[in-house]
Amino acid sequence: MTPENYYEATRKVELNTHPLDGDLSVDVAIVGGGISGVSAALHLAERGFNVALLESEHIGWGASGRNGGQVLPGFGASQTAIKSLVGAKASRRLWDMSVEAVDLLHAQIQRFNIPCDPVQGYLHAAIKPRHVRELEEAQEELAELGAPVGRLLKGEAMHARLRSTRYLAVLEDRLAGHIHPLNYTLGLARAAQAAGAKLFTQTRVTKVEPGKTIRLHTRNGKVSADFLLLSGGAYLGGLMNAIAGYIMPAGTYIIATEPRADIAELIPGNEAVCDLNFVLNYFRRSADNRLLFGGRVSYSTLQPPGLAASMLKRAAQVFPQLRDAKVDYVWGGNVDITRNRAPHFGRLADNILFTQGFSGHGVALTGLAGKVAAEAIAGQAGRFDVFASIPHARFPGGRRLRVPALLLATSYFRLRDML
């Protein structure tokens, strides 16, 4: 078993970057080299802005290069929950922009010829009778939104699409799908470079000095900028304490099995699949006929022991024929969740913007986040402000007590998963 994740082992996009060395003045500085950061860099550079992106590791090192690759419209919170937060008009605008995010992803893949194996098709899977009712409600909600509503499949019709006896029903989702997320991130970054953006890796920002001219300090130089966009998500750490308490880094984990001839038979239509448990499982076929299977959740910074075996056991509960499969790759990473599971955008000053809190729905939405942040910096803030209108609360307990408080709050939902 290799120490690297499957996406790193199968990357197809070469990108030449280097650390910052010296001082630099730009129009816009961006902290974070994930999808939202490189998307913003691309859109700003195409608008003529002088842009510098600062990443503490390498491009796509964080959630953007570690996730399940599932391309989803909507948000971590249900559309009903979003409506209760912002009202009917704004919630509809947010839904429409989430659909635009999916369309934008596919448009960028075609425009820049990004080799990231895009596939459309998704199945939401019900394990329990209450999940079936939730799928029926979701089907009605999608119809009201004018989305291309899929069928709710049961029995033989379901088993023809998902060869598992674990599920009672699946709901087709014709908007969603899956990609190789690291290659997509690197492809956007390559396009941003070609448009004129400067990408600096191995360049950790240690201090931010706000002001009319913002100054960002790194080990080997300073960047002065008129605007700053913070897009570090779960990996931003304590750089900006004013927004740190609104997200919780949650670890999630994935295995990639060996390539097997029977993998294609398990999901004949090659859809991505996700169940409805609170601590959910999500899985899909890779382009080289592996099963990529993700799940579990951890609120510590440590990878659980025996992860490959425990994740394979979870996969075998869905597909028993995989109980003897070899696990070639196992990895994990943090996603940034908010208390209400809605995205958290806003401003710390007129010239300091942030995007975070994608809560497991970031593969498509982060690309649009970069676009609307670029619009706001260019003086067209209407769409960014719709996102910023979503109310948020900090996790209780401060930095030291945040994790224990969240574990207590989520124990009820974990218990529900077992019932």
C-alpha positions, 0 to 999 in steps of 0.5 A: 500500500502506497502512502500517497492518495490515488489522485496523486498517483494518477495525476495527469496535469503538470504544473510548474510553481515555486515558493515566493522569494522576495517582496511583491505588490499585486492587485489581489492576493489569494490564500489557498490553492484549492479549487476556490482559490485557483478559480478566483485567480483564473477569473480575476486574471482574465479580468485583467487583475494582477493576482498572486496566490499563496499556498502553504503546500502544493496546489490541490494539497487540501480538500480539493485533491483528497475528496470523493470527487462527487459533483453535486448541486445544492448544499450540505444543508437541505434546500428547505433549511436554506429557505428557512435561513434566507427566505424563498427568493434568496434560496431560489437564487442560491439553488440556481447558482448551485446548478450553475456551479455544476454547469461551470465545472463541465464548461471549464473542463471542456474549455481547458481540456482538463483530463479529469474523467468527468461522468454525469449520473448520481444515485442517492441511496436509502438504507432505512424506510425513513430514508425512502420517505426522505427521497420521496420528499427530495424528489418533490422538492427537486420538481418544485425547483424545476430540476430534471427529476430522476426516478425513485427506483426500488426492487429489480429496477434499483438492483439493475443500477446498483448491485447491492442488497443493502439499499431499499431505494435509490433516487436518480440525480441527473445533474450530479456526477463525478470527476478526478478532483485533483486533475480538475484543480490542477487544470484550473490552476494551469489555466490561471497561470496561462491567464497571468496569475502568479501561483506560489507554493510552499509559501505559508502566510504567517501574518496578515496586516489589514489596511488600505494596502494589505500586507501578507507576511511569509518566511521569504517575502511579503506581498502587498495587495489592494484586495485579499481573498481567503480560500484556505477552508479547513486548512486556513487554521488560526491565520484569521481568528475572526472566521476560524470559529465558524468552521470545524475541520472534519476528517473523512477517509477513502480507499481505492481497491485494486483494479478488478473486472467485477467493479464495473458490474457493481454500478453498471451505469457508472454513477456516483453513489451516496447513502443518507446516513448522517455518517455516510458512505459514498463511492464510485468507480474510477476510470481504471475500474477500482472502487473508490469508497469513502466514509467515516468521520473524525474531528481530531487531526489524527488518522484512525488506526487500521483504516484500510481494513475498517474501510474495506469492511464498510465497503464489503457491507455494501458489496460482499464480493469485495471482502477479499479485495486488496486495498491499494490506496488509503487516505484522508483529509479535512472538509470545512463544515459549518454548524448549519451545513450552509456555505459561509462567505463574507467580508472581514473588511471592504477589501478582505473577502472569504469563502469557506464552509462548503460542508462536503458539497465543494467540488462544484460549488468552490469553482463558482465561489471563486467566480463570484468572489472575483465578481465582487472584487471587480465591483459586482458584488450582488451574487457574492452578497446573496451567499453572504446573507446566509446567517451563521453561528460559531461552534460553541466552546472556543478552539479547545472545547469545539471538538468535544462540544461537536462530538456531544452534539453529533452522538444522537445522529450517530445513534440514529444511523444504527437504528 
